Amino acid sequence: MLNAKEKLVQDKIVVVTGANRGLGKAIAEVFAWEGAVVLLLGRSRDALLEVEEELRTKGGRADHCVCDLSTDEHIYAAVDEILKKYGRIDVLVNNAGIETDLPFIKMPMELFDEMMRFNFRQLAVMTKAVLPAMMERKYGSIVNIASAAGERGLPESTAYSASKAAVINFSQTLAEELRPYHIRVNCLNPGLLDTELFWQSATKDYLLEKCGDIISLETLGYSAVFLASDLSDGLTCQSVTVRGISRW
Ligand SMILES: NC(=O)c1ccc[n+]([C@@H]2O[C@H](COP(=O)([O-])OP(=O)(O)OC[C@H]3O[C@@H](n4cnc5c(N)ncnc54)[C@H](O)[C@@H]3O)[C@@H](O)[C@H]2O)c1
């Protein structure tokens, strides 16, 4: 059990993808408040530096690594850089994701492929890049940000919903494979969040009407910390929904 005064993820080396804004930034903040050294991954150095500065000003520990997650080489190079500098990765939060809403019949298959590729395949590549170092130490926790849409899809969101369903299934399957290595893999499935991704959504009126409250980013951040920390020791292979209402 944790000492009541202990921070939840003290000194853990935590990688958060897509950490320059939205949910990724909020997750990075909560990990930093809870004692972690947070490695911020994203495409824009300026945006990452801004978040890093903000976290440091508030007393957190953060560093950044520029990485275009759509490219395998960038992913492996970023993980290499982090391992050389910090020697280990304790926690990986696969947060980055993309969405474009369109009725399926109108969706160009290039766009369909891009969402499936980025949200699912590239998350798997990031995971594959981090795993050898975790397996060697027989320690690690992976938190994948899927979506409530991955449990039950949303109209005008076929590719996005299917990509998130793939993330959930991938996480559960991988968790079983990694049990002998004491590496935990869990999925967080947010409902509506107040981020750019949601507000660009063509279906937002439908979502607001059907899907209930918008959940705070801090609630999600603490859910990720819970899944990554020793508070949830032994908990693996789970798909955890975080939303303001049960839609079904
Ligand atoms: N907003 C919601 O209502 C909601 C609901 C459920 C799940 N989610 C999931 O939460 C996660 C975060 O989404 P968000 O709402 O903060 O959206 P967002 O659009 O604000 O953030 C997405 C992040 O991914 C990063 N990203 C995109 N392409 C990238 C690339 N090629 N390389 C590196 N980084 C890249 C962006 O820079 C950004 O930091 C996503 O996986 C999303 O699917 C969001």
The ligand as an SDF file (V2000), in Angstrom:
LIG
                    3D

 44 48  0  0  0  0  0  0  0  0999 V2000
  -12.2460   14.6360  -27.1080 N   0  0  0  0  0  0  0  0  0  0  0  0
  -13.0530   13.6140  -26.8550 C   0  0  0  0  0  0  0  0  0  0  0  0
  -14.2600   13.7880  -26.6540 O   0  0  0  0  0  0  0  0  0  0  0  0
  -12.4790   12.2110  -26.7890 C   0  0  0  0  0  0  0  0  0  0  0  0
  -13.3410   11.1770  -26.4130 C   0  0  0  0  0  0  0  0  0  0  0  0
  -12.8420    9.8710  -26.3510 C   0  0  0  0  0  0  0  0  0  0  0  0
  -11.5170    9.6170  -26.6400 C   0  0  0  0  0  0  0  0  0  0  0  0
  -10.6930   10.6350  -27.0130 N   0  0  0  0  0  0  0  0  0  0  0  0
   -9.2930   10.3070  -27.3200 C   0  0  0  0  0  0  0  0  0  0  0  0
   -8.4310   11.0490  -26.4960 O   0  0  0  0  0  0  0  0  0  0  0  0
   -7.1610   11.1990  -27.1540 C   0  0  0  0  0  0  0  0  0  0  0  0
   -6.7380   12.6470  -27.1000 C   0  0  0  0  0  0  0  0  0  0  0  0
   -7.6420   13.3960  -27.8830 O   0  0  0  0  0  0  0  0  0  0  0  0
   -7.9880   14.9320  -27.6020 P   0  0  0  0  0  0  0  0  0  0  0  0
   -9.4340   15.0060  -27.3850 O   0  0  0  0  0  0  0  0  0  0  0  0
   -7.0610   15.5160  -26.6310 O   0  0  0  0  0  0  0  0  0  0  0  0
   -7.7310   15.5100  -29.0820 O   0  0  0  0  0  0  0  0  0  0  0  0
   -6.7260   16.5890  -29.6350 P   0  0  0  0  0  0  0  0  0  0  0  0
   -6.9860   16.6450  -31.1140 O   0  0  0  0  0  0  0  0  0  0  0  0
   -6.7870   17.8540  -28.8570 O   0  0  0  0  0  0  0  0  0  0  0  0
   -5.3010   15.9120  -29.3510 O   0  0  0  0  0  0  0  0  0  0  0  0
   -4.7480   14.9150  -30.1720 C   0  0  0  0  0  0  0  0  0  0  0  0
   -3.2580   14.8860  -29.9270 C   0  0  0  0  0  0  0  0  0  0  0  0
   -2.6400   13.9750  -30.8450 O   0  0  0  0  0  0  0  0  0  0  0  0
   -1.5260   14.6330  -31.4280 C   0  0  0  0  0  0  0  0  0  0  0  0
   -1.1880   14.1080  -32.7570 N   0  0  0  0  0  0  0  0  0  0  0  0
   -2.0050   13.9820  -33.8300 C   0  0  0  0  0  0  0  0  0  0  0  0
   -1.2940   13.5180  -34.8730 N   0  0  0  0  0  0  0  0  0  0  0  0
   -0.0050   13.3510  -34.4450 C   0  0  0  0  0  0  0  0  0  0  0  0
    1.1990   12.9070  -35.0710 C   0  0  0  0  0  0  0  0  0  0  0  0
    1.2480   12.5320  -36.3440 N   0  0  0  0  0  0  0  0  0  0  0  0
    2.3170   12.8560  -34.3050 N   0  0  0  0  0  0  0  0  0  0  0  0
    2.3160   13.2410  -33.0070 C   0  0  0  0  0  0  0  0  0  0  0  0
    1.2000   13.6660  -32.3710 N   0  0  0  0  0  0  0  0  0  0  0  0
    0.0720   13.7280  -33.1070 C   0  0  0  0  0  0  0  0  0  0  0  0
   -1.9550   16.0960  -31.5100 C   0  0  0  0  0  0  0  0  0  0  0  0
   -0.8530   16.9550  -31.6980 O   0  0  0  0  0  0  0  0  0  0  0  0
   -2.6230   16.2610  -30.1520 C   0  0  0  0  0  0  0  0  0  0  0  0
   -1.6700   16.4940  -29.1560 O   0  0  0  0  0  0  0  0  0  0  0  0
   -7.3440   10.6530  -28.5760 C   0  0  0  0  0  0  0  0  0  0  0  0
   -6.8310    9.3370  -28.6720 O   0  0  0  0  0  0  0  0  0  0  0  0
   -8.8580   10.6470  -28.7370 C   0  0  0  0  0  0  0  0  0  0  0  0
   -9.2830    9.7070  -29.6800 O   0  0  0  0  0  0  0  0  0  0  0  0
  -11.1360   11.9320  -27.0850 C   0  0  0  0  0  0  0  0  0  0  0  0
  1  2  1  0
  2  3  2  0
  2  4  1  0
  4  5  1  0
  4 44  2  0
  5  6  2  0
  6  7  1  0
  7  8  2  0
  8  9  1  0
  8 44  1  0
  9 10  1  0
  9 42  1  0
 10 11  1  0
 11 12  1  0
 11 40  1  0
 12 13  1  0
 13 14  1  0
 14 15  2  0
 14 16  1  0
 14 17  1  0
 17 18  1  0
 18 19  2  0
 18 20  1  0
 18 21  1  0
 21 22  1  0
 22 23  1  0
 23 24  1  0
 23 38  1  0
 24 25  1  0
 25 26  1  0
 25 36  1  0
 26 27  1  0
 26 35  1  0
 27 28  2  0
 28 29  1  0
 29 30  1  0
 29 35  2  0
 30 31  1  0
 30 32  2  0
 32 33  1  0
 33 34  2  0
 34 35  1  0
 36 37  1  0
 36 38  1  0
 38 39  1  0
 40 41  1  0
 40 42  1  0
 42 43  1  0
M  CHG  2   8   1  16  -1
M  END
$$$$
